[in-house]
Amino acid sequence: MVKIAVLSDVHGNATALEAVLADAQKQHVDEYWTVGDMTVRGPESERCLTLLDRVHPTAYVLGNHEENYQKVMAANPNTFTKPKQIMATVLTAFDRRQLSSTHFERLLNLPMTVIKHVGPLTIRLQHVLPTVASGHALAPTASQANFDQAAEGDVDIVIYAHTHQPIMRYATTGQLILNAGTVGQLVFRLPLIPTYANHEQTTCF
């Protein structure tokens, strides 16, 4: 039996990642998959990537914070006025100072999704939706239609991240949808009103 460790939302917390990897090794894990937001907000993004290099993950997926790297690098900072834009700029600058050029370039060029095959199963990794790496579409209380959208395509299992909340549920058409929670940042935003999941998706820009 193949054992796979799914790592998501490490957020630069190398102490937590080190503990999780040590436990995975005790469990004789064969393969490691990452589902976005390995860096940003925590103090040790470079150490996180170095730790991951040691276990050779076979999948890296774009998270909303890595996507913010792309947006910050492509934008004119003089036009930034929104608090989230300013925050993204500061966080990107902090990480860019510590990340090696190899690691930073890797994070700038991550795919939105990765397809993996385990036996007869086709598994898609994505941070939120297949074409969107941010927003609250897949909060645990989101509508079934949102989860059906997450599972569109010829897949048996979808693994996503972003909410920092473990979940297991099914699409209407039967695909299994999983969220492993977070390695490094045990905070999340709960819906405050029933229609929260239908609000317009929020991104950094």
C-alpha positions in Angstrom: 0.0 0.0 0.0 1.3 3.4 -1.0 1.3 6.0 1.8 1.0 9.7 0.8 1.5 12.7 3.0 -0.6 15.7 1.9 0.9 19.0 3.1 -0.9 22.3 2.8 -0.8 25.8 4.2 2.6 25.6 5.9 2.9 29.4 5.8 6.6 29.5 6.6 6.2 27.7 9.9 9.3 25.5 9.7 9.0 24.2 13.3 5.5 22.8 12.5 6.6 21.4 9.1 9.6 19.7 10.7 7.4 18.0 13.2 4.9 16.9 10.5 7.7 15.5 8.3 9.2 13.6 11.3 5.8 12.0 12.0 5.4 11.2 8.3 8.7 9.4 8.3 7.7 7.4 11.3 4.6 6.4 9.4 6.8 5.3 6.5 5.3 7.7 4.0 6.2 6.9 0.4 5.3 10.1 -1.3 4.7 13.8 -0.5 2.2 16.2 -2.2 1.9 19.9 -1.4 -1.3 21.8 -2.0 -0.2 25.5 -1.8 0.8 28.2 0.6 4.1 26.6 1.7 5.4 30.1 2.4 4.3 33.6 3.5 3.2 34.9 6.9 5.6 32.7 8.9 9.2 33.6 9.6 11.1 30.7 7.9 10.0 30.3 4.3 13.5 29.3 3.1 13.9 26.7 5.8 10.4 25.3 4.8 11.5 24.8 1.2 14.8 23.3 2.3 13.0 20.8 4.5 10.7 19.9 1.6 13.6 19.4 -0.7 14.8 16.7 1.5 11.6 14.6 1.0 11.3 15.4 -2.7 7.6 16.2 -3.1 6.2 14.9 -6.4 3.6 17.7 -6.5 3.6 21.4 -5.9 0.4 23.4 -6.4 -0.1 27.2 -6.6 -1.6 28.7 -3.5 -3.1 32.2 -3.2 0.0 33.5 -1.4 2.4 32.2 -4.1 0.0 33.7 -6.6 0.4 37.0 -4.8 4.2 36.8 -5.4 3.3 36.8 -9.1 1.0 39.8 -8.8 3.4 41.8 -6.7 6.3 41.1 -9.1 4.2 42.1 -12.1 2.6 45.2 -10.6 3.6 48.8 -10.1 3.8 49.2 -6.3 3.1 53.0 -6.6 -0.5 52.1 -7.6 -1.1 50.0 -4.5 -3.6 51.6 -2.2 -5.6 48.7 -0.6 -4.4 47.3 2.7 -4.2 43.8 1.3 -2.1 45.0 -1.6 0.3 46.7 0.7 0.4 43.6 3.0 1.1 41.4 0.0 4.0 43.6 -1.1 5.5 43.6 2.4 5.2 39.8 2.8 6.6 39.2 -0.7 9.6 41.5 0.0 10.3 39.7 3.3 10.2 36.2 1.7 12.2 37.3 -1.4 15.0 38.5 0.9 15.3 35.0 2.5 14.3 32.6 -0.2 17.0 31.4 -2.6 16.7 32.4 -6.2 15.9 28.7 -7.1 13.1 28.5 -4.5 11.6 31.8 -5.4 11.6 31.0 -9.1 9.9 27.7 -8.3 7.2 29.4 -6.3 6.6 31.9 -9.1 5.9 29.1 -11.6 3.7 26.7 -9.8 0.8 25.1 -11.7 -2.8 25.8 -10.7 -3.5 22.0 -10.6 -1.7 18.8 -10.6 -3.1 15.4 -11.6 -1.8 12.3 -9.8 -2.7 8.6 -10.4 -2.7 6.1 -7.6 -3.8 2.7 -8.8 -7.0 3.1 -10.7 -7.8 6.5 -9.1 -7.3 9.9 -10.7 -6.6 12.6 -8.1 -6.5 16.3 -8.7 -4.7 18.7 -6.4 -5.8 22.3 -6.3 -5.7 25.1 -3.7 -9.3 26.1 -4.2 -11.1 25.6 -7.5 -9.4 24.2 -10.6 -9.0 27.7 -12.1 -9.0 29.8 -8.9 -6.4 29.8 -6.1 -8.2 32.1 -3.7 -11.6 33.0 -2.2 -14.1 31.4 0.1 -15.9 29.1 -2.4 -15.0 26.0 -0.5 -15.6 27.0 3.1 -17.0 24.1 5.0 -20.5 25.6 4.9 -20.4 26.5 1.2 -23.2 25.3 -1.0 -23.1 21.9 -2.6 -22.9 23.6 -6.0 -19.5 25.0 -5.1 -18.1 21.6 -4.2 -19.6 20.2 -7.4 -17.7 22.9 -9.3 -14.5 21.9 -7.5 -14.9 18.4 -8.7 -15.6 19.1 -12.3 -13.7 17.0 -14.8 -12.7 13.4 -15.1 -11.4 12.8 -11.6 -12.2 10.5 -8.8 -10.8 12.5 -5.9 -10.1 16.2 -5.4 -7.7 17.5 -2.7 -7.8 21.2 -1.9 -6.5 23.5 0.8 -6.8 27.2 1.7 -9.5 27.1 4.4 -7.2 25.5 7.1 -10.0 23.2 8.0 -10.0 19.5 7.5 -13.0 18.2 5.6 -14.3 15.2 3.8 -17.4 15.3 1.6 -18.7 14.3 -1.8 -19.7 15.9 -5.1 -23.2 15.2 -6.3 -21.7 13.0 -8.9 -19.8 11.0 -6.3 -16.2 12.3 -6.4 -14.5 12.4 -3.0 -13.4 15.9 -1.9 -10.7 16.2 0.8 -9.0 19.0 2.7 -6.1 18.0 5.0 -6.2 21.3 7.0 -3.1 23.3 7.7 0.4 22.4 8.8 1.5 25.8 10.0 -1.3 28.3 10.7 -4.2 27.1 12.9 -6.4 30.0 12.3 -9.3 30.3 9.9 -12.3 32.5 9.2 -15.7 30.9 9.9 -18.7 32.0 8.0 -20.7 34.6 9.9 -23.9 34.4 7.9 -25.5 31.6 5.9 -24.9 33.4 2.6 -21.2 33.9 3.2 -20.1 31.2 0.7 -22.0 33.1 -2.0 -20.2 36.3 -1.5 -17.9 37.5 -4.2 -14.5 35.8 -4.0 -11.9 38.0 -2.4 -8.3 38.1 -3.8 -5.4 40.2 -2.9 -6.0 42.6 -5.8 
